[in-house]
């Protein structure tokens, strides 16, 4: 498993562990043909202002890209089929590994399914179960926070609270008049328009309600 991981890490990102050099070169040629096609389309668009798919250069580049892409698909499919046959033959040769056939067939589209390797702890124990791995990683990555030390809060002299000046009726009047009309009312279900039209009566009551909240 480690060797296959290293092979996948060392090889370029356009291949996988089962691709040979021929597959890698074909993939590079396909990407090169695609870049050429994109470049020609851009130059034609810059020259004529619009995209001309019927331009001879674009048609030739598109045919080259299509041919290279189809050849790449055929080669990759052929290579993967050969890898699958080789794996099946090596598995069937060992009677103790017959169960790997079904596993490989089920994972053929995704042969490199993610998994968590066994965890070796400092005390010499090895965690092999999924539940044990999850619990071990949870304890390591998300440890239980230590209890807060509150000793410095005992007999603490808090500063004098800041005193706020009493809210005035002109401030309330200005705040209500600046409120936008047509807005959804709050918990009191009183629209802003009603507050504005009834300020001559409700202003003292609004001040009485707002003062405790302000302080």
Rosetta silent file (secondary structure, phi, psi, omega in degrees, C-alpha in Angstrom):
SEQUENCE: XXXXXXXXXXXXXXXXXXXXXXXXXXXXXXXXXXXXXXXXXXXXXXXXXXXXXXXXXXXXXXXXXXXXXXXXXXXXXXXXXXXXXXXXXXXXXXXXXXXXXXXXXXXXXXXXXXXXXXXXXXXXXXXXXXXXXXXXXXXXXXXXXXXXXXXXXXXXXXXXXXXXXXXXXXXXXXXXXXXXXXXXXXXXXXXXXXXXXXXXXXXXXXXXXXXXXXX
SCORE:     score description
SCORE:     0.000 S_00000001
   1 L     0.000  -42.918  179.428    0.000    0.000    0.000 S_00000001
   2 H   -63.910  -40.631 -179.700    2.834    2.394    0.882 S_00000001
   3 H   -63.818  -43.399  179.538    4.628    1.638   -2.392 S_00000001
   4 H   -64.176  -36.971  177.733    1.493    2.300   -4.459 S_00000001
   5 H   -65.203  -42.557  179.397    0.972    5.563   -2.603 S_00000001
   6 H   -65.334  -38.659  178.771    4.565    6.645   -3.273 S_00000001
   7 H   -62.819  -42.996  178.992    4.247    5.748   -6.945 S_00000001
   8 H   -66.669  -33.088 -178.775    1.097    7.841   -7.248 S_00000001
   9 H   -75.459  -35.107 -177.708    2.763   10.731   -5.403 S_00000001
  10 H   -77.735  -36.772 -178.083    5.944   10.676   -7.492 S_00000001
  11 L   -67.325  156.308  178.595    4.235   10.351  -10.868 S_00000001
  12 L   -61.893  164.055 -175.214    2.842   13.500  -12.531 S_00000001
  13 L   -72.954   -5.955  179.251   -0.735   14.518  -11.782 S_00000001
  14 L   -89.421    3.133 -177.194   -1.895   13.383  -15.246 S_00000001
  15 L  -132.063  175.601  171.401   -1.386    9.685  -14.444 S_00000001
  16 L  -131.834 -174.395 -171.788   -2.088    7.088  -11.803 S_00000001
  17 L   -64.905  -23.733 -176.587   -0.228    4.071  -10.496 S_00000001
  18 L   -94.795   -6.213  179.265   -1.405    1.820  -13.362 S_00000001
  19 L   -80.597  136.820  173.952   -0.503    4.155  -16.257 S_00000001
  20 L   -92.601 -176.885 -177.760    2.689    3.439  -18.157 S_00000001
  21 H   -64.545  -31.955 -179.689    4.853    5.997  -19.933 S_00000001
  22 H   -65.928  -40.791  176.949    2.874    5.610  -23.145 S_00000001
  23 H   -64.504  -42.459 -179.997   -0.345    6.598  -21.393 S_00000001
  24 H   -62.663  -42.029  178.542    1.354    9.565  -19.782 S_00000001
  25 H   -65.574  -38.289  179.191    2.755   10.773  -23.103 S_00000001
  26 H   -66.320  -37.179  177.680   -0.644   10.388  -24.780 S_00000001
  27 H   -66.770  -40.072  177.421   -2.311   12.402  -22.043 S_00000001
  28 H   -64.061  -40.203  178.351    0.290   15.139  -22.426 S_00000001
  29 H   -64.482  -37.447  178.530   -0.250   15.196  -26.196 S_00000001
  30 H   -65.938  -43.076  178.313   -4.005   15.510  -25.679 S_00000001
  31 H   -66.677  -35.428  177.575   -3.593   18.430  -23.303 S_00000001
  32 H   -65.053  -43.385  178.110   -1.140   20.051  -25.685 S_00000001
  33 H   -63.072  -36.474  178.115   -3.616   19.731  -28.565 S_00000001
  34 H   -66.987  -40.874  178.057   -6.335   21.275  -26.399 S_00000001
  35 H   -64.626  -37.669  177.665   -4.116   24.229  -25.504 S_00000001
  36 H   -64.333  -42.932  179.194   -3.322   24.771  -29.178 S_00000001
  37 H   -62.192  -43.623  179.476   -7.032   24.736  -30.041 S_00000001
  38 H   -63.986  -40.368  179.422   -7.821   27.242  -27.279 S_00000001
  39 H   -65.199  -41.328  178.943   -4.977   29.498  -28.424 S_00000001
  40 H   -65.925  -41.797  177.511   -6.111   29.472  -32.068 S_00000001
  41 H   -61.010  -39.912  179.961   -9.693   30.238  -31.071 S_00000001
  42 H   -66.172  -42.619 -179.556   -8.502   33.155  -28.970 S_00000001
  43 H   -66.099  -38.730  177.700   -6.339   34.577  -31.763 S_00000001
  44 H   -66.828  -40.416  178.700   -9.176   34.296  -34.287 S_00000001
  45 H   -65.488  -39.113  177.722  -11.597   35.927  -31.861 S_00000001
  46 H   -67.138  -30.153 -177.143   -9.140   38.771  -31.220 S_00000001
  47 H   -80.467  -41.841 -175.243   -8.662   39.259  -34.946 S_00000001
  48 H  -104.883  -10.008  178.982  -12.284   39.132  -36.085 S_00000001
  49 L    87.671  -18.266  179.168  -14.076   40.080  -32.868 S_00000001
  50 L  -133.120  167.859  178.580  -16.255   36.945  -32.879 S_00000001
  51 L   -86.265  120.707  179.703  -15.711   33.209  -32.660 S_00000001
  52 L  -111.430   91.917 -179.362  -15.445   31.647  -36.157 S_00000001
  53 L   -69.012  -17.526  179.800  -15.631   27.884  -35.702 S_00000001
  54 L   -89.177    3.745  178.617  -15.517   27.447  -39.470 S_00000001
  55 L   -64.355  138.687 -176.320  -12.110   29.092  -39.732 S_00000001
  56 H   -57.079  -39.821 -179.810   -9.637   26.669  -41.396 S_00000001
  57 H   -65.195  -40.313  179.312   -7.117   26.914  -38.554 S_00000001
  58 H   -67.159  -41.396 -179.978   -9.788   26.185  -35.940 S_00000001
  59 H   -62.464  -43.314 -179.449  -11.168   23.252  -37.955 S_00000001
  60 H   -66.163  -43.413  179.697   -7.706   21.704  -38.333 S_00000001
  61 H   -66.086  -36.183  179.527   -6.837   22.182  -34.644 S_00000001
  62 H   -68.345  -39.724  177.349  -10.192   20.751  -33.586 S_00000001
  63 H   -64.864  -40.546  178.060   -9.720   17.668  -35.753 S_00000001
  64 H   -63.408  -42.786  178.961   -6.236   17.156  -34.317 S_00000001
  65 H   -64.953  -42.833 -179.380   -7.533   17.490  -30.754 S_00000001
  66 H   -63.526  -42.890  178.925  -10.439   15.100  -31.400 S_00000001
  67 H   -63.119  -44.735 -179.706   -8.133   12.488  -32.945 S_00000001
  68 H   -66.445  -40.968 -179.849   -5.632   12.722  -30.087 S_00000001
  69 H   -63.960  -43.752  179.320   -8.354   12.605  -27.434 S_00000001
  70 H   -64.593  -38.463  177.279   -9.985    9.512  -28.944 S_00000001
  71 H   -64.927  -38.668  177.931   -6.603    7.781  -29.168 S_00000001
  72 H   -63.568  -45.462  179.497   -5.947    8.625  -25.526 S_00000001
  73 H   -60.150  -42.444 -179.451   -9.319    7.202  -24.434 S_00000001
  74 H   -64.778  -43.023 -178.626   -8.674    3.988  -26.372 S_00000001
  75 H   -67.312  -43.118  179.560   -5.182    3.584  -24.933 S_00000001
  76 H   -64.327  -42.230  178.875   -6.258    4.287  -21.349 S_00000001
  77 H   -63.779  -41.533  178.767   -9.194    1.871  -21.631 S_00000001
  78 H   -64.338  -42.514  179.869   -6.929   -0.811  -23.072 S_00000001
  79 H   -64.049  -44.968 -179.091   -4.332   -0.282  -20.333 S_00000001
  80 H   -66.421  -35.820  176.183   -6.894   -0.413  -17.522 S_00000001
  81 H   -64.409  -40.673  178.589   -8.457   -3.575  -18.949 S_00000001
  82 H   -65.999  -40.302  176.492   -5.047   -5.222  -19.044 S_00000001
  83 H   -61.732  -40.685  179.970   -4.338   -4.156  -15.465 S_00000001
  84 H   -65.322  -42.941  179.318   -7.685   -5.601  -14.398 S_00000001
  85 H   -63.564  -41.277  179.258   -6.998   -8.924  -16.134 S_00000001
  86 H   -63.052  -41.878  179.146   -3.552   -9.142  -14.535 S_00000001
  87 H   -65.588  -39.317  178.635   -5.000   -8.446  -11.090 S_00000001
  88 H   -65.351  -41.344 -179.581   -7.717  -11.066  -11.585 S_00000001
  89 H   -64.563  -42.077  179.255   -5.195  -13.670  -12.693 S_00000001
  90 H   -68.521  -29.250  179.577   -2.943  -13.060   -9.699 S_00000001
  91 H   -75.808  -43.133  179.946   -5.926  -13.215   -7.367 S_00000001
  92 H   -64.808  -30.165 -179.565   -7.366  -16.426   -8.773 S_00000001
  93 L   -64.023  -22.197 -179.913   -3.941  -18.086   -8.453 S_00000001
  94 L  -110.530  108.509 -177.616   -4.225  -17.786   -4.670 S_00000001
  95 H   -60.657  -25.189 -178.741   -7.322  -19.612   -3.311 S_00000001
  96 H   -76.254   -8.909 -176.098   -7.149  -17.637   -0.080 S_00000001
  97 H  -117.222   24.076  179.954   -7.685  -14.369   -1.947 S_00000001
  98 L   -62.803  -32.339 -178.144  -10.760  -15.241   -4.013 S_00000001
  99 H   -64.372  -19.531  179.452  -12.777  -12.683   -2.090 S_00000001
 100 H   -68.888  -20.970 -179.885  -10.602   -9.931   -3.574 S_00000001
 101 H   -62.452  -50.596 -179.535  -12.204  -10.546   -6.971 S_00000001
 102 H   -62.826  -38.303  179.815  -15.583   -9.241   -5.856 S_00000001
 103 H   -65.128  -40.878 -179.617  -13.946   -6.331   -4.046 S_00000001
 104 H   -70.961  -37.398  177.984  -11.947   -5.285   -7.099 S_00000001
 105 H   -64.448  -42.422 -179.650  -14.947   -5.613   -9.402 S_00000001
 106 H   -66.793  -32.307 -177.657  -17.062   -3.463   -7.097 S_00000001
 107 L  -102.770   20.764 -175.352  -14.296   -0.864   -6.810 S_00000001
 108 L   -64.671  -38.129  179.767  -13.212   -0.989  -10.434 S_00000001
 109 L   -75.016  -21.242  179.570  -14.500    2.506  -11.150 S_00000001
 110 L  -137.486   72.116 -171.866  -12.872    3.807   -7.985 S_00000001
 111 L   -68.821  -17.239 -176.539   -9.910    1.506   -7.268 S_00000001
 112 L  -112.552   60.761  178.896   -8.317    3.874   -4.782 S_00000001
 113 L   -65.938  139.964 -176.963  -11.096    4.259   -2.245 S_00000001
 114 L   -67.864  148.552  176.789   -9.989    6.292    0.780 S_00000001
 115 L  -154.964  161.116  178.609   -9.232    4.526    4.037 S_00000001
 116 L  -103.922  120.951 -179.440   -7.563    5.247    7.354 S_00000001
 117 L   -67.695  167.927  177.800   -4.472    3.141    8.079 S_00000001
 118 L   -62.376  144.569 -177.734   -3.926    1.486   11.428 S_00000001
 119 E  -104.088  122.654  177.461   -2.904    3.868   14.199 S_00000001
 120 E   -98.822  116.700 -177.630    0.137    3.003   16.309 S_00000001
 121 L   -86.563  166.865 -177.791   -0.010    4.701   19.713 S_00000001
 122 L   -68.199  -23.735 -179.783    2.943    5.674   21.873 S_00000001
 123 L   -84.940    5.123  177.078    2.159    2.949   24.400 S_00000001
 124 L    96.665   -8.959  179.495    2.682    0.256   21.758 S_00000001
 125 L   -80.762  155.743  179.634   -0.964   -0.517   21.045 S_00000001
 126 E  -122.551  129.235  178.984   -2.383   -0.544   17.514 S_00000001
 127 E   -96.741  121.870 -176.917   -5.878    0.661   16.641 S_00000001
 128 L  -116.121  -23.679 -176.595   -7.410   -1.344   13.782 S_00000001
 129 L   -83.255  155.425  179.481  -11.186   -0.851   14.064 S_00000001
 130 H   -64.385  -41.795 -179.951  -13.042    2.050   12.464 S_00000001
 131 H   -64.525  -43.251  178.825  -14.649    3.047   15.757 S_00000001
 132 H   -63.910  -39.519  177.283  -11.323    2.996   17.580 S_00000001
 133 H   -63.153  -44.217 -179.258   -9.671    5.085   14.860 S_00000001
 134 H   -63.097  -44.241  179.597  -12.462    7.646   14.965 S_00000001
 135 H   -65.678  -39.682 -179.959  -12.334    7.914   18.764 S_00000001
 136 H   -65.896  -44.972  178.675   -8.527    8.162   18.777 S_00000001
 137 H   -65.940  -35.228  178.632   -8.460   10.874   16.118 S_00000001
 138 H   -65.947  -41.941  178.503  -11.253   12.746   17.902 S_00000001
 139 H   -66.463  -34.932 -178.219   -9.322   12.751   21.177 S_00000001
 140 H   -78.168  -42.510 -176.412   -6.147   13.881   19.411 S_00000001
 141 H   -86.106  -30.144 -178.186   -7.636   16.535   17.122 S_00000001
 142 L  -128.919   69.408 -178.220  -10.432   17.744   19.381 S_00000001
 143 L   -67.493  157.097  178.517   -9.262   17.272   22.985 S_00000001
 144 L   -69.936  126.316 -177.571  -11.559   18.112   25.861 S_00000001
 145 L   -64.621  145.672  178.733  -10.822   21.715   26.906 S_00000001
 146 L   -70.516  153.196  179.869   -9.344   22.205   30.338 S_00000001
 147 L   -67.324  134.777 -177.278  -11.487   23.679   33.063 S_00000001
 148 L   -65.527  139.807  177.712  -11.159   27.433   33.198 S_00000001
 149 L   -88.243  110.688 -177.213   -9.157   28.877   36.089 S_00000001
 150 L  -105.495   17.404 -179.161  -11.413   31.391   37.821 S_00000001
 151 H   -64.155  -31.265 -177.912   -9.190   32.143   40.805 S_00000001
 152 H   -75.557   -5.806  178.840   -8.389   35.601   39.478 S_00000001
 153 H   -90.380  -12.154 -179.872  -12.088   36.538   39.564 S_00000001
 154 L   -75.342  135.217  179.970  -12.398   36.233   43.339 S_00000001
 155 L    56.863   29.809  179.651  -12.408   39.558   45.207 S_00000001
 156 L   -79.279  134.243  179.783  -11.914   41.360   41.919 S_00000001
 157 L   -92.687  102.950 -179.958  -12.590   45.067   42.067 S_00000001
 158 L   -75.227  145.467  178.930  -14.632   45.932   39.030 S_00000001
 159 L   -68.258  162.045  179.526  -14.376   49.510   37.728 S_00000001
 160 L   -64.795  129.697  179.896  -17.231   51.917   38.190 S_00000001
 161 L   -60.868  147.264  177.925  -19.855   51.388   35.502 S_00000001
 162 L   -74.943  127.343  179.566  -20.116   54.096   32.899 S_00000001
 163 L   -87.092  131.975  179.328  -23.207   56.186   33.446 S_00000001
 164 L   -99.711  138.724  177.587  -25.230   56.945   30.361 S_00000001
 165 L   -66.446  152.960 -178.850  -27.175   60.199   30.063 S_00000001
 166 L   -67.402  138.461  179.169  -30.922   59.920   30.021 S_00000001
 167 L   -68.762  140.417 -175.612  -32.437   59.620   26.579 S_00000001
 168 L  -104.833  160.689  178.593  -34.303   62.755   25.558 S_00000001
 169 H   -64.555  -38.043  176.843  -37.551   63.256   23.668 S_00000001
 170 H   -61.429  -35.139  178.116  -35.821   65.043   20.746 S_00000001
 171 H   -67.039  -40.486  177.515  -33.554   62.018   20.261 S_00000001
 172 H   -66.063  -41.919  179.470  -36.572   59.708   20.214 S_00000001
 173 H   -61.544  -43.684 -179.999  -38.388   62.042   17.853 S_00000001
 174 H   -66.581  -38.882 -179.383  -35.409   62.170   15.473 S_00000001
 175 H   -66.480  -40.964 -178.955  -34.954   58.374   15.520 S_00000001
 176 H   -70.655  -40.681  179.541  -38.625   57.691   14.741 S_00000001
 177 H   -66.959  -28.055  178.339  -38.793   60.288   11.967 S_00000001
 178 H   -82.011   -8.771  178.572  -35.659   58.824   10.357 S_00000001
 179 L   -68.828  138.800 -177.685  -37.167   55.325   10.263 S_00000001
 180 L   -75.181  146.717  176.426  -38.078   54.229    6.723 S_00000001
 181 L   -82.789  160.648  176.506  -41.698   53.714    5.734 S_00000001
 182 L    76.589   10.771  179.222  -43.041   50.494    4.325 S_00000001
 183 L   -91.156  155.646  178.441  -40.868   48.286    6.510 S_00000001
 184 L   -67.971  136.898 -178.599  -42.087   45.219    8.352 S_00000001
 185 L   -72.472  161.379 -179.997  -43.091   45.982   11.926 S_00000001
 186 L   -83.965 -153.963 -179.135  -41.328   44.467   14.913 S_00000001
 187 L   -64.480  -26.634  179.586  -42.688   42.362   17.763 S_00000001
 188 L   -77.947   -8.863  177.889  -45.055   45.170   18.737 S_00000001
 189 L    57.958   32.286  177.504  -46.629   44.989   15.254 S_00000001
 190 L  -108.530  115.105  179.370  -46.784   48.793   15.057 S_00000001
 191 L   -65.227  155.776  178.750  -45.774   50.147   11.624 S_00000001
 192 H   -62.235  -31.990 -179.887  -43.403   53.093   11.456 S_00000001
 193 H   -63.461  -38.623  179.946  -46.082   55.190    9.789 S_00000001
 194 H   -67.943  -40.198  178.518  -48.371   54.850   12.823 S_00000001
 195 H   -61.943  -41.025 -178.888  -45.568   55.835   15.212 S_00000001
 196 H   -66.464  -39.093 -176.170  -44.821   58.950   13.177 S_00000001
 197 H   -78.972  -15.882 -176.868  -48.453   60.057   13.003 S_00000001
 198 L  -115.567   20.529 -178.080  -49.124   59.510   16.730 S_00000001
 199 H   -64.799  -30.416 -179.186  -45.963   61.013   18.220 S_00000001
 200 H   -63.765  -20.806  179.713  -47.866   63.892   19.756 S_00000001
 201 H  -106.492  -38.818 -170.908  -49.618   61.352   21.999 S_00000001
 202 H   -93.092   -8.579 -174.899  -47.196   58.410   22.249 S_00000001
 203 H   -59.273  -46.330  178.092  -43.879   60.253   22.630 S_00000001
 204 H   -61.240  -36.048 -179.808  -43.913   60.331   26.485 S_00000001
 205 H   -71.773  -37.767  177.453  -44.839   56.647   26.595 S_00000001
 206 H   -64.367  -38.093  177.624  -42.119   55.703   24.107 S_00000001
 207 H   -64.596  -40.895 -179.513  -39.597   57.566   26.257 S_00000001
 208 H   -64.015  -34.482  179.814  -40.766   55.737   29.359 S_00000001
 209 H   -78.085  -36.977 -173.874  -40.311   52.393   27.603 S_00000001
 210 H   -77.584  -27.729 -175.075  -36.973   53.245   25.970 S_00000001
 211 H   -62.009  -46.301  177.969  -35.212   54.652   29.034 S_00000001
 212 H   -62.037  -37.059  179.922  -34.785   51.281   30.897 S_00000001
 213 H   -68.826  -32.458  179.656  -33.514   49.638   27.725 S_00000001
 214 H   -69.852  -37.705 -178.434  -31.035   52.499   27.181 S_00000001
 215 L   -83.611    0.000    0.000  -29.633   52.210   30.693 S_00000001
